[in-house]
Amino acid sequence: MRFHYGRLTGAALVSFSLLGAVSTSAQAGEVRFAGEGHAESPSWSLDGGHIAFEVNNLAGTVDMYVSAVQGAIAKDGKKVSLPGGSSAFGQSGSVVINPTWHPQGVVVFEGSNQGGNMRLYYVETTSSSANEMVKTSEIPGDLTFPSITTDGNTMTFIADATGNGDIRTRETSGKLGQLTNSSHSEMFPQYSSDGNTVVFSRKRNNTEDIFVLPAIGGEPELAVGGSGDQTRPQYAAGGAIVYFDNGRGQDMWDLGVVSSAGGDKKTLAKGIRLPTRARPSVSPDGKYVAYTFNDPTKSSKVMLSAVDGSKTIEIDTTFEACGDPAIGVQGGRTLLAYTALPNAGADWRFLYVEDITDKL
């Protein structure tokens, strides 16, 4: 089925060579972009040929860029502009965040112009101009946390039209649905690889827990609970769920995993650096999860642990304060993207891409 939210057609099926609007290749590893700001929240396309990421100037604007990648060589990032906003050049006053990818190589994300509601948009890699996915007349208010089935036929997201964050769905035909209608706020919905269940977090009694819900609707099942917040769930191989846990204290984040809903909790790593917005970075095959440490003495490292706990790999870098790791696969090669400071005195975080195939 072709991806056709709004006017988008099969032209969304693009390749690396079609991104002709960007300029010459950057130095191997670094992903360049115009302007200044902290690079954050990288997200790989399913074929590893593109990477979307945020740039936060810490002055009320968060932009999103898309860069074509070949090996560890990245083309200059191309800025995305929202409908009704300013051009793709210069400051826009917009907030464009949480990029995710449709299987046909289209970026889906949430954005807001000049302090308005967060809405859902999509953009082709051959374009810098985004299009809205769900009209305000269909669902008013804020729309956030988009996630798409592996077959590309359905998207789930959060809408606050009822006063709380409820899980909604949108099929490629445009048909809208609703999976929850509770007095609690739901966040971070994500489909399982087979599309049969949706994992999400729910805020209740001042803590956040993780639940699993049948994709056709029904009663949610508690997957992970406990003291503190269990948040940002991510499906991994075999139906395991990887998540962030601050049960030891508000500013102490650990990386946890359960083999299935209601299974025994296991800690993969303690004292991690919480990504800016992203879920745990699970590899496309679901077998590894990448993370960095909050400890300054370990901040130059990016770690990869097997989800089953059987193996841990250490990636040494020459940078400082590494964070926001993301794993992609391109033509059988495994690529690791992460943000970092080039040195301790640097003003802005940059985005770096590294081929780690030989380290797995």
N, C-alpha and C positions, 0 to 999 in steps of 0.2 A: 504493500500500500504506500502510495506517495504521501509525503508530508505536505499538507495543504491548509495550514492555519491561515486564514485570510486569503491573500492572493498568491501565496507561495506555491510553486509547482515543482515538478521534477527537476527544475534547474538547480535545486538545492544539492543535487548530487554532484559535488565538485571535487577536484583533486588539487594537489599542491601547485601544479603549474598554472592553475586558473587564477591564483591570487596575484594578479599582475599589478595591482594598484600600490603595493608596498614597495619600499626602496630596496637598496642593496643589502646583502646579508650582513648581519652583525658579526662581531668577533665570536668564534665558536664558544658556545656556552651561554653567553649573555643575551638576554632578550631586551632590545632597546625600544624606547618609546619617546614621543615628543613630550616636553614639559617636565615638571618636577612633581614628586610625590612618592609615597611608599608603595612599592609593588606588593600586592597581596592576593591571596585566594586563587592560585592558578588552577585551571581545570582542563584536562586533556580531552580532545575529541576521541571517539572510539577507535579510530584508525591511527591515532598518534600523529596525524599530519598537521594539526593545529592546536594551539593552546590559547585559551581565554584567561584574562587576569584583570584584577582591579588595580587602579592607581588612586591613592588617597592623598590629597594635598593638605589635609588637616585644616582646611579652611571652609568646610561645608560642602565640598565637591568630591565625589568618588566617581571616577570614569572607568570605563571598561575598554580594554584593547583586545584585539585578536591577532595572533601572529602565526604565520605558516612556519612549520619546522621540518627540516630534513636532516635526520641524524641529530647531532647536537648543534646544528647551525639554524638559527632563527632569523627569519625576516623581521624587519622593523614592525612593531605592533601598529595596527590600524585602529584608531579610536572609533567607538560606536556612538552615534547620536540618537536621541529619543525623538519621537514625533512631537512637534511643537516646541522643541528645545532649540538651542543654537546649533550652528554647523558643527561638523566633525573637527573643526580647528578652533583652538582657543578655549577659554573657560566657559562652562555651560551652566554652573550652579545646579547640576543634576546629581542624583545618586543612582548609580548603576552597579548592581551587586549580584552575588550568588549565581555565577554562570554554571549552567549544566548543558549537556549535549544530547540532541536528538540523534538516533542512529544514522540519519541521512546527512550528518555533518552540519547541522544548524544549531546555533547557540540559543538557548532559552534562558531567560534571566528576569530579575525583577528590577524595576527602576521607578524613579520619581523625578518630576520636574519642579524646581522651585518650591520644595516643601510640600508638594501635593501627596496624594495617596500613592502607596507603592502598588504598581500594576505589573502584569506579566507581558513580556515582549519576546520577540525572536528576531534574529538577524542571520542572513546568509554570510558565509565567509567571503563571498565576492562583493559584498556591499558594506557600507558603513552606516546605513540608515535602517533603524529598527522599525518593526511593526507591532502593534498591540494584538494580543492573542484573545483576550476576553474583554468585551465591551462593558463599560460601566452600567449600561442599561440592562445587561445580563446579570452581572453580579457587582454591586457597588462596594465601596470601601477598599480596604487593603487586601491585595493578593500577594502571597509570598511562598517561599520554599517549593519551587517547581521540581518535580521528579517525573521521569518518563519510563514507561515499560521498555524492556529490551527489544520488543518488536516495533516500538514507535507508535503504537496505535492509541495509547491512552496516556494522559498526563494527570498526576495528582498534585494538589497544591493546598494551601491554607487560605481561607477567606474569613474575614471578621464581620461580615454583614449582619450576623445575628448577635453581635456583641462579644462573642468569644471566637477563638480560632478553631474553625471546623474544617474537616478534611473534605475537599471537593474533588471532582474529577472532570476531565474534558476529553472526549474522544475526537479523533481526527475529523469526524463528520460534523463536529461542533456541538454534539449532544453533551449537556452538562449533567452531573450527578452529585450526590452528597452522601458521604459515608458515615459521618458523625454529626451529632447535634447535642452536645453535652454542655453542662455548666462550667466545664474546664476549658483551658486553652491547649489545643494540640499544636505541635510543631514538628518539623523535619520528617514528613512522610516519605517513604521510599518503597517501591515495589520490590518484591523478591524477583529473582532471575526468571522464574516461571510465570510471574505475573499473578500468582494465586493469593498472595498475602501482601499486606502493607504494614511495615513497621513504622512506629512514630513515637514521639515523646509527648507526655501530657503533664501539665503543671497542675498540681493539686496539693492542698495543705502545705503550701510554701516549699514544696519539693517537686522535683521533676523525675518521673519514672518512664519506663519504656514499655510499650504495648505492641501487640501484633493483632491485626484485624483481617478477616477474610476480604479479599478484593471485591467481592459482591456485596459486602456489608454484613453486619451482624454484631455480636457482642465481642468487644476487645478482650484479649487475654494478656494478663500481666507477664511481661517477658523478663524485665529486670527492675527490681525495686531496692529499697534500702535507704540509709541515711544520706543526706545531701542530695545532689542532683546526678542522675544518670541521664545523659543527653546525647544528641546528635547521632542516633543509631545508624549503622551502615551494615548492610548484608555482606557476608563473606562466603567462602566456599562451604558447601554442605549445609547451607541454611544457618550458619553461625552468625551471631550479631556482635559487631565490634562497636564500642561506645566510649565516651568520656565520663569519668566518675570523680566527683570531688567529695566523696563520703568521708575522707580523712580531714577535711577542712576546706573553707571557702576558696582559698588560693592555692590549694594543693590538688593538682589534677593528675589522675592516673588513666591509663589505657586499659579497658576491661574487655572481656569477651565471654559470651555464653554460647554453648554449642547449639542451643535451640531455645525457643521460648520457654521460660521457666526452668532452664537448666542451671547447673552450678556455675557461679561467677568465678572467673579466673582473671588475675591481673597480669597483663603482658608487660607493662612498664609503669614505674612510678615517677612522679615529679616531671611530667612532660610539659612542654610549652603548648598551651591551647592555641590551635589555629585561629586566625582572625574570625572566620565565619564557617569554615568548612567542617564537614564530618571527618572521621578518621579516613586517612588515605589508603584505601585497599587496592591492591593490584587488580588489573582487569580479570585475571583468573581467580581472584578471590583468596589466594593463598598467602599473600604477604600484606602487612600493614606498615606504613612509614610514619615516623614521628621524630620529633626533636626534643631536647631537654630544656627545662627552665633554668637549670644550674649554669651560671656563666662559665664555669670551668669545663663544661661539656657542650657549650653552645656552638662549637665549630663542627659538630658531628650531626649527621643524619642517620637514623637507625632504621633498619627493616627487620621486623620479626615475623616468623611464620605464625599464622593465626592459630595453629594448633600448639604453639609454644615450643616446637622442636628445634628451632634454629633462629639465631639473631645475627644480622650482618651490620657492620659498622662502616659507614662511609665518611672518611675524613675529608674536610674541606680546608681551604686557606682563609675562610671568611669568619665573620662574627655573627652571633645571634641568629643562627639558621632557624627558619620556621616555615610553616605552610607547605609541607612537602606534598607532592602529587606524583603518582606513578602512571606512566603511559607505555603503550607498546606500539612500535612502528616497524612493520616488516620483519617481525620476529626479534627485534631488538628492544630491550627494556630501557626506557628513559625516565630519569628522575628530575623533576622540577622542584625548586625550592627558592624561597626568598632569603635574603641575608644582607648584612652590612658588609661592604667590601673591606672595611677596617673599623676600628673602634671609634674613630673620630668622624665617620661619614654621616652626612645629613639624612640620606634617604636609603631605604631598602631597595635592592634591585632583584631581578628575577634571573635565575641561572638554570640551565638545562645540562644534564650530564648523562652520558650513556653508561649504565651500570650493568650491562648484560653479563660481562665477565665476572662480576662479583656475586652473582646469584648461584 
